Amino acid sequence: MAGPFPLANHRRLGALLLASVAAMVLTTPVASVGDDLKDKQRQVERSINRAEGALESSSARAATATASLRKAQASLRTAQQRLHGTRTQLAAAERRDAAMQAALDQAVRNLAAARTALAEGREQVAEQKDAIAAYVTSVYEQGDPRLLGFVAVANAGDPGDMTRAIAFNESYTDREDAVLTDLEAAERQLTVREAQVEERKGKVDESRAAAAANLAAKEALEQKAAGEAAQVRALVGKRATVYRAAAAARAADRAVLARLERKERQISQLLARRAQRAVRNGAPGRSDGYLSFPVNGPITSYYGWRRHPIYGDMRLHNGVDFGAPCGAPLYAGAGGVVIARGGGDWDPSGNYLYIDHGGVAGVGLSTSYSHATRYIVGVGQRVKRGQVVGYVGTTGWSTGCHLHFTVKENGANVDPMKWL
């Protein structure tokens, strides 16, 4: 059984097929285009069929619960990734915070050193100014030493006295120049140190502003991480709840399938016993093309093994699915006798019907129909090839109107395409 393939996927596959066809038309010789296109078409059809038959043997409850579980798991993964990203950003912000604090501490130390140097410079300038003030006071009280020196030179009694007077005058002048020079140098240095203090005050302010901004960002990240962690915890709880629901639905499905398998085995055993008698009296014939198609509609899922999307194990799709609208007639593939009829919405097969066709090509041949809306033939009734036996439906574990058609040889399932 299988539901209709999603329309969006049909369109995507259709677009892919058209693109492939266009490419082959451009690159393949005309003589082989037809065969290649048919091969490609069959490959795409088989891919579609496998997808359509993927939910074989699963109830709507199990499918819904599994879809909810996958959604919860995806949401949890997304939330965990988001939380990891936020925590990574937070760790980087914390590293920046430490680095900025170290830079701020260094800037504060540099500012303190600059202020100490500025104080020393101001003290040095003050000392120089005190020396100048003392000199001015001396000049005012005693007269200009240079003028006194000139008087001493003029009054010198001999050349030696004159030489000593000139040397004294020059020495005093040099000392005065040195004092003025030191004052100028000290004032220049003071200006430099004042500029350094202002610069380092700016560095401190910048470091504090950057640290404050990073701290605000860090606090925002901490709040974000806390919120995301809470969301992860909530999603973990939700996943656990959804997981239990999915597990319960799967367990219920397995129990129903176990009952179905017991019923199937009983019918298969009955068919095997009938086959032993039928083979002795059966027609030799050929299997290929012996059965007529049971419904007018395309094949939507072929016979074969596939991995179940809900349970994860490999399961046999034991028949062929035909897409047809609900109410479309179902036909007997060959003449035979109805040997079983039953089921309902509670049964995974829905409403089912088995027809024994007797011995054909050395085997006991039988066919079965599933998911019909109703049947119009009963157990023990003989039917002819092409006779209407029921109508297409979507009963049981089905997601859309279709026919699940099986063929058995001596009570064992085989690929129906061998006989159709």
C-alpha positions, 0 to 999 in steps of 0.5 A: 500500500502507498499514498500518492506521491507529493505533487511538488516532488512529482513536479521536481522529478518531472522537471529533472526528467525534462532536463535529462531528455533535453540533454540527451536529445542534444548529445545522442544520435537520433536513432537511439534517442527513443530507446534511451528515453524509455530507459531513462523514463523507466528509471525515473518511474521506478524512483517515484514508485519506491518513494510512493511505496515507502510507507507500506505497512504503517498506520496513519497514527504511526506516520504522524507520530514519526513525522512529529518525532523527526520535527522535534529532533530537527528543532532540537538540533537547530536549537542546540546549534544556535546555543552552541553558536551563542556560547562560542560568541560568549566565550569570545566576548569573555576573552575580549573582556579580559583583554580589555580589562588588562588594556584598561589597567595598563592605560590607568598605570600609564596615566598615573605615571604621566601625572607623576611626571607632570607633577615633577615637571611642574615642581622643576619649573617652580624651582626654576622660577624661584631662582629667577625671582631670587635673581630679580630681587638681587638685581633690584637690591644690589644692582645689575651684576653685569653693570657692577662687573663693568664698573670693576673692569673700569676701576681695575688697577692693573691688567690682572685685576681687569682680567679677573673682573672680566672673567667674573662678569662672563661667568655670572652672565653664563650662569644667568643664561643657564638658569634661563635655558633650564627654565625654558627646557623645563617649560617645554618638557612640562608642555609635553607631559601635559599633552601626554596626560591628556592623551593617556586620559583619552586612552583610559576613556576609550578603554573604559568605553570599549570595556563597557560596550563589550560588557553589555554585549557579554551580558546580552549574550549571557541572557540569550544563552540562558534563554536558548538553554531553556529552549533546549531543555524544553525541546529535550522534554518535548522530544522525549514525549513525542518519542514515547508517542511514536514508540507506542504507535509503532508498537501498536502497528507491530501488534496489528501487523503480527495479526495480519501476518497470522491471517496471511499465513493461514490464507497462504497455507490454504492456497498451498493445499489447494495448489497441490490439487490444482497443479495435477489438473492445471493447464500447462500454459505460460506465466507471462501475460496470463493475468489481465490488469486488475484495474485501469490505472498506472503502477505507482509502486512495484514489488520489491524490498525497501527500507521502511522510513518509520521502522528503519528495517528492510521490508518486502513490498509484496505486490504492485500498487495501481493508482486509480480513483476511488470507485473505479471498478476492479476486475478479475485477472483470470477466471477463478474462485473467491476463497477469502474476503474480509478486513475493514478500516481496522485491518492494514489491508483494508477490505481484501479479497483472494481469488484462486485461479487453480493450476497454471504453468505448473503452479497454483496461482492466486491473486488478492486485492486490498483497500477496496471500498467494497466487493460485490462477489463473495466467498465460494463464488466463481468469477470470469476474467475481466468480471468486476469484483469490487471498487477501488477505495482507501480503506485500512492503512492507506493514504490515498485511493489505490489498489494493492495487488498481489500474486501468489504461487503455491501460497508464496508471494511473487512479483505480479509483473511476472504474470501481468 
